[in-house]
Amino acid sequence: MNKSSSLNERLVFILIIGILALNYPLMAIIDKPVFLKGIPVLYLYLFFIWSCFIGLVAFTLRKNPRPKPLSKKTPPPGKL
């Protein structure tokens, strides 16, 4: 299994979890006339799930933030 198929599997898994979290049965359970600091709980749930979904996708797709150090034997770019 190569890195690309593993990444695709993770993204499909995140998508399925996101679809299940935003599906009718779960939203019907949360859709009650309850407010938290004046905001309906359903709105907070939707915002939380959506932000978690975006965060998980961003974490999955992120690249290595640390660049590889240049070895001292190679000349700097532009100076061949």
Buried (B, 14 or more C-beta within 10 A) or exposed (E): EEEEEEEEEBBEEBEEBBEEBBEEEEBEEBEEEEEEEEEBBBEBBBEEBEEBBEEBBEEEEEEEEEEEEEEEEEEEEEEE
